[in-house]
Amino acid sequence: MFEFITNNEDRGQVGIGTLIVFIAMVLVAAIAAGVLINTAGFLQSQAEATGQESTDLVSERIDVTSTVGIVEGSGTSNGNPQNLTAIRVGVSGAAGADQIDLNKTTIQAVGPNGQETLTFDQDGSGIGSASNIDSGYFAVENSTGSFVDSSSAVLNSSNSFTIVFNPNNEPFGDGTTAFGESDSSSLDIVSPSGATTSVELTAPDLFSNEGAAVRL
């Protein structure tokens, strides 16, 4: 039933063939192991990145602390102001947030005159007043009421800022008539990490005092 190999040369050939097959199996196993290790490392890195992004979307968020409008001052028609000269939104970093660069923050605004994506006005401290903010931009004031440039507009755990809009610019106004009585607008403030804070602005039906601040 069994065939015995008595020729020494035949025995050597069988041994070499077995060795070749064994080496091939080891090489295949090593390559497969390398692929599995690389795949596991890639998936781990991807999971960590996804987890960090998810954390940032929750923690790296901008909180809105106040929303006010500044009513037109003296010199308005018949002494009866109907529009605003500035829209001011107080902001701070959410609890647990790291530094948030307002220079890299965008604001998606929808108002009586369409919608617009607003970015930081690079004129910074040279703005002077809300009426000098160009269309398509917002400006930032510090706690002393001074406009700041991009290098200073960074939220952290110990400070707060006021985002200022020109109510004459779209989408709040149409360039001639500013955001005024009974007008409403919505803002989506998007931090550099992609975290979004939504806020609604609604002006009172009647502005009574010239130069006064009204809650929006």
Sine and cosine of phi, psi and omega as CSV:
sin_phi,cos_phi,sin_psi,cos_psi,sin_omega,cos_omega
0.00,0.00,-0.66,0.75,0.00,-1.00
-0.98,-0.19,0.62,-0.79,0.01,-1.00
-0.97,-0.24,0.87,-0.50,-0.01,-1.00
-1.00,0.00,0.70,-0.71,0.02,-1.00
-1.00,-0.06,0.90,-0.43,-0.03,-1.00
-0.97,-0.24,-0.24,0.97,-0.01,-1.00
-1.00,0.10,0.84,-0.54,-0.04,-1.00
-0.88,0.47,-0.55,0.84,0.01,-1.00
-0.92,0.40,-0.62,0.78,0.04,-1.00
-0.91,0.41,-0.61,0.79,0.03,-1.00
-0.87,0.48,-0.67,0.75,0.01,-1.00
-0.89,0.45,-0.62,0.78,0.00,-1.00
-0.92,0.40,-0.65,0.76,0.03,-1.00
-0.90,0.43,-0.66,0.75,0.00,-1.00
-0.90,0.44,-0.65,0.76,0.02,-1.00
-0.91,0.41,-0.66,0.75,0.02,-1.00
-0.88,0.47,-0.68,0.73,0.03,-1.00
-0.90,0.45,-0.66,0.75,0.01,-1.00
-0.89,0.46,-0.65,0.76,0.01,-1.00
-0.89,0.46,-0.70,0.72,0.02,-1.00
-0.89,0.46,-0.66,0.75,0.00,-1.00
-0.89,0.45,-0.70,0.71,0.02,-1.00
-0.89,0.46,-0.65,0.76,0.01,-1.00
-0.88,0.47,-0.66,0.75,0.02,-1.00
-0.90,0.43,-0.65,0.76,0.03,-1.00
-0.89,0.46,-0.68,0.73,0.00,-1.00
-0.90,0.45,-0.68,0.73,0.02,-1.00
-0.89,0.46,-0.69,0.72,0.01,-1.00
-0.89,0.45,-0.64,0.77,0.00,-1.00
-0.90,0.43,-0.68,0.73,0.02,-1.00
-0.89,0.45,-0.69,0.72,0.01,-1.00
-0.89,0.47,-0.66,0.75,0.02,-1.00
-0.89,0.45,-0.66,0.75,0.03,-1.00
-0.88,0.47,-0.67,0.75,0.02,-1.00
-0.89,0.45,-0.68,0.73,0.00,-1.00
-0.90,0.44,-0.67,0.75,0.01,-1.00
-0.90,0.43,-0.69,0.72,0.02,-1.00
-0.89,0.45,-0.66,0.75,0.00,-1.00
-0.90,0.43,-0.67,0.74,0.02,-1.00
-0.89,0.45,-0.66,0.75,0.04,-1.00
-0.90,0.44,-0.66,0.75,0.02,-1.00
-0.90,0.44,-0.70,0.71,0.00,-1.00
-0.90,0.43,-0.60,0.80,0.04,-1.00
-0.91,0.42,-0.70,0.72,0.02,-1.00
-0.89,0.45,-0.67,0.74,0.00,-1.00
-0.91,0.42,-0.64,0.77,0.01,-1.00
-0.91,0.41,-0.65,0.76,0.02,-1.00
-0.90,0.43,-0.67,0.74,0.01,-1.00
-0.90,0.43,-0.67,0.75,0.02,-1.00
-0.90,0.43,-0.66,0.75,0.03,-1.00
-0.89,0.45,-0.65,0.76,0.02,-1.00
-0.91,0.41,-0.65,0.76,0.03,-1.00
-0.89,0.45,-0.66,0.75,0.01,-1.00
-0.90,0.43,-0.64,0.77,0.03,-1.00
-0.90,0.43,-0.68,0.74,-0.01,-1.00
-0.89,0.45,-0.60,0.80,-0.01,-1.00
-0.90,0.43,-0.42,0.91,0.01,-1.00
-1.00,-0.03,-0.71,0.70,-0.15,-0.99
-1.00,-0.03,-0.58,0.82,-0.06,-1.00
-1.00,0.09,0.84,0.54,-0.11,-0.99
-0.90,-0.43,0.49,-0.87,0.00,-1.00
-0.99,-0.13,0.81,-0.58,0.06,-1.00
-1.00,-0.04,0.66,-0.75,0.08,-1.00
-1.00,-0.08,0.82,-0.57,-0.06,-1.00
-0.97,-0.24,-0.37,0.93,0.01,-1.00
-0.32,-0.95,0.45,-0.90,0.08,-1.00
-0.64,-0.76,0.91,-0.41,-0.02,-1.00
-0.69,-0.72,0.37,-0.93,0.11,-0.99
-0.83,-0.56,0.55,-0.83,0.03,-1.00
-0.98,-0.18,0.87,-0.49,-0.07,-1.00
-0.96,0.28,0.52,-0.86,0.05,-1.00
-0.79,0.62,0.62,-0.79,-0.02,-1.00
-1.00,0.03,-0.31,-0.95,-0.02,-1.00
-0.89,0.46,0.45,-0.89,-0.02,-1.00
0.98,-0.19,-0.04,1.00,0.05,-1.00
-0.96,0.27,0.32,-0.95,-0.06,-1.00
-0.86,0.51,0.84,-0.55,0.03,-1.00
0.85,0.52,0.35,0.94,0.00,-1.00
0.91,0.42,0.31,0.95,-0.05,-1.00
-0.89,-0.46,1.00,0.02,-0.05,-1.00
-0.92,0.40,0.63,-0.77,0.00,-1.00
-0.80,-0.60,-0.15,0.99,-0.08,-1.00
-0.79,-0.62,0.12,-0.99,0.04,-1.00
-0.96,-0.26,0.47,-0.88,0.09,-1.00
-0.97,-0.22,-0.20,0.98,0.05,-1.00
-0.34,-0.94,0.59,-0.81,0.16,-0.99
-0.92,-0.40,0.80,-0.60,-0.11,-0.99
-0.82,-0.57,0.81,-0.59,-0.01,-1.00
-0.85,-0.53,0.92,-0.39,0.03,-1.00
-0.97,0.23,0.70,-0.72,-0.04,-1.00
-0.70,-0.71,0.45,-0.90,0.12,-0.99
-0.54,-0.84,0.21,-0.98,0.04,-1.00
-0.98,0.21,0.62,-0.79,0.04,-1.00
-0.91,0.42,0.34,-0.94,0.00,-1.00
-0.84,0.54,0.77,-0.63,0.02,-1.00
1.00,0.07,-0.01,1.00,-0.04,-1.00
-0.97,0.22,0.56,-0.83,0.15,-0.99
-0.99,0.15,-0.26,-0.97,0.03,-1.00
-0.92,0.40,0.68,-0.73,0.00,-1.00
-0.86,-0.51,0.88,-0.47,-0.05,-1.00
-1.00,0.08,0.94,-0.33,0.01,-1.00
-0.93,0.36,-0.35,0.94,0.06,-1.00
-0.90,0.43,-0.46,0.89,0.00,-1.00
-0.97,-0.25,0.19,0.98,0.03,-1.00
-1.00,-0.02,0.62,-0.79,0.07,-1.00
-0.89,-0.46,0.47,-0.89,0.01,-1.00
-0.79,-0.61,0.87,-0.49,0.05,-1.00
-1.00,-0.09,0.94,-0.35,-0.11,-0.99
-0.93,-0.36,0.67,-0.74,0.10,-0.99
-0.82,-0.57,0.79,-0.61,-0.06,-1.00
-0.57,-0.82,-0.24,-0.97,-0.03,-1.00
-0.87,0.49,-0.35,0.94,-0.07,-1.00
-0.85,-0.52,0.71,0.71,0.11,-0.99
0.98,-0.17,-0.47,-0.88,-0.01,-1.00
-0.69,-0.72,0.42,-0.91,-0.09,-1.00
-0.42,-0.91,0.57,-0.82,0.15,-0.99
-0.99,-0.17,0.89,-0.45,-0.10,-0.99
-0.98,-0.21,0.61,-0.79,0.04,-1.00
-0.80,-0.60,0.16,-0.99,-0.08,-1.00
-0.91,0.41,0.73,-0.69,0.03,-1.00
-0.98,0.20,0.91,-0.41,-0.10,-1.00
-0.95,0.31,-0.12,0.99,0.05,-1.00
-0.92,0.39,-0.41,0.91,0.11,-0.99
0.80,0.60,-0.82,-0.57,-0.11,-0.99
-0.90,0.43,-0.21,0.98,-0.01,-1.00
-1.00,0.08,0.04,1.00,-0.08,-1.00
-0.94,0.33,-0.80,0.60,0.06,-1.00
1.00,0.03,-0.77,0.63,0.00,-1.00
-0.46,-0.89,0.26,-0.96,-0.05,-1.00
-0.88,0.48,-0.51,0.86,-0.04,-1.00
-0.92,0.40,-0.28,0.96,0.00,-1.00
-1.00,-0.07,0.00,1.00,0.03,-1.00
-0.97,0.25,0.81,-0.58,-0.06,-1.00
-0.95,0.31,0.37,-0.93,0.04,-1.00
-0.88,0.47,0.69,-0.72,0.00,-1.00
1.00,-0.01,0.08,1.00,-0.07,-1.00
-0.74,-0.67,0.30,-0.95,0.22,-0.98
-0.79,-0.61,0.31,-0.95,0.04,-1.00
-0.84,-0.54,0.19,-0.98,-0.08,-1.00
-0.75,-0.66,0.75,-0.66,0.08,-1.00
-0.95,-0.32,0.56,-0.83,0.09,-1.00
-1.00,0.04,-0.12,-0.99,-0.09,-1.00
-0.92,0.39,-0.29,0.96,0.01,-1.00
-1.00,-0.05,0.00,1.00,0.01,-1.00
1.00,0.05,0.22,0.98,0.01,-1.00
-0.99,-0.14,0.67,-0.74,0.08,-1.00
-0.94,0.34,0.61,-0.80,-0.07,-1.00
-0.88,-0.47,0.36,-0.93,0.06,-1.00
-1.00,0.00,0.00,-1.00,-0.14,-0.99
-0.89,0.45,-0.54,0.84,-0.05,-1.00
-0.94,0.33,-0.35,0.94,-0.04,-1.00
-0.98,-0.21,-0.18,0.98,-0.08,-1.00
-1.00,0.04,0.89,0.46,-0.04,-1.00
-0.83,-0.56,0.89,-0.46,0.04,-1.00
-0.98,0.22,0.65,-0.76,0.15,-0.99
-0.61,-0.79,-0.14,-0.99,-0.11,-0.99
-0.94,0.35,-0.23,0.97,-0.10,-0.99
-0.91,-0.42,0.09,1.00,-0.02,-1.00
-0.69,-0.72,0.10,-0.99,0.07,-1.00
-0.48,-0.88,0.34,-0.94,-0.02,-1.00
-0.69,-0.72,0.17,-0.99,0.12,-0.99
-0.86,-0.52,0.85,-0.52,0.09,-1.00
-0.99,0.10,0.79,-0.62,-0.11,-0.99
-0.90,-0.44,0.71,-0.70,0.03,-1.00
-0.88,-0.48,0.52,-0.86,0.13,-0.99
-1.00,0.04,0.93,-0.37,-0.08,-1.00
-0.94,0.35,-0.14,0.99,0.08,-1.00
-0.99,0.16,-0.39,0.92,-0.07,-1.00
-0.99,0.16,0.45,-0.89,0.12,-0.99
-0.92,0.39,0.59,-0.81,0.15,0.99
-1.00,-0.06,0.11,0.99,-0.05,-1.00
-0.97,0.23,-0.76,0.65,0.04,-1.00
-0.87,-0.50,-0.09,-1.00,-0.02,-1.00
-0.90,-0.43,0.25,0.97,-0.03,-1.00
1.00,-0.08,-0.39,0.92,0.03,-1.00
-0.91,-0.41,-0.76,0.65,0.03,-1.00
-0.96,-0.29,0.77,-0.64,-0.05,-1.00
-1.00,0.03,0.20,-0.98,0.12,-0.99
-0.81,0.59,0.80,-0.60,-0.14,-0.99
-0.63,-0.78,-0.40,-0.92,-0.09,-1.00
-0.83,0.56,0.74,-0.67,0.05,-1.00
0.94,0.35,0.00,1.00,0.03,-1.00
-0.96,0.28,0.43,-0.90,0.02,-1.00
-0.66,-0.75,0.40,-0.92,-0.01,-1.00
-0.45,-0.89,0.39,-0.92,0.08,-1.00
-0.81,-0.58,0.57,-0.82,-0.01,-1.00
-0.81,-0.59,0.70,-0.72,0.20,-0.98
-0.91,-0.42,0.95,-0.32,-0.02,-1.00
-1.00,-0.05,0.90,-0.43,-0.11,-0.99
-0.94,-0.33,0.91,-0.41,0.00,-1.00
-0.96,0.29,0.21,-0.98,-0.01,-1.00
-0.84,0.54,-0.46,0.89,0.00,-1.00
-0.99,0.15,-0.14,0.99,-0.01,-1.00
0.99,-0.15,-0.05,1.00,0.05,-1.00
-0.93,0.36,0.70,-0.71,-0.11,-0.99
-0.90,-0.44,0.73,-0.69,0.10,-0.99
-0.88,-0.47,0.81,-0.58,-0.03,-1.00
-0.97,-0.24,0.61,-0.79,0.01,-1.00
-0.57,-0.82,0.61,-0.79,0.03,-1.00
-0.96,-0.28,0.71,-0.70,0.05,-1.00
-0.91,-0.40,0.83,-0.56,0.03,-1.00
-0.71,-0.70,0.88,-0.48,-0.01,-1.00
-0.98,0.20,0.52,-0.85,0.06,-1.00
-0.88,0.47,0.32,-0.95,0.01,-1.00
-0.94,0.34,-0.36,0.93,-0.03,-1.00
-0.56,-0.83,0.78,-0.63,0.13,-0.99
-1.00,-0.06,0.86,-0.51,-0.11,-0.99
-0.99,-0.15,-0.61,0.80,-0.12,-0.99
-0.91,-0.42,0.81,-0.59,0.03,-1.00
-0.92,0.39,0.71,-0.70,0.04,-1.00
0.98,0.20,-0.01,1.00,-0.04,-1.00
-0.99,0.15,0.32,-0.95,0.10,-0.99
-0.99,-0.12,0.76,-0.65,0.01,-1.00
-0.88,-0.47,0.58,-0.81,0.01,-1.00
-0.97,0.24,0.71,-0.70,0.00,-1.00
-0.97,-0.26,0.00,0.00,0.00,0.00
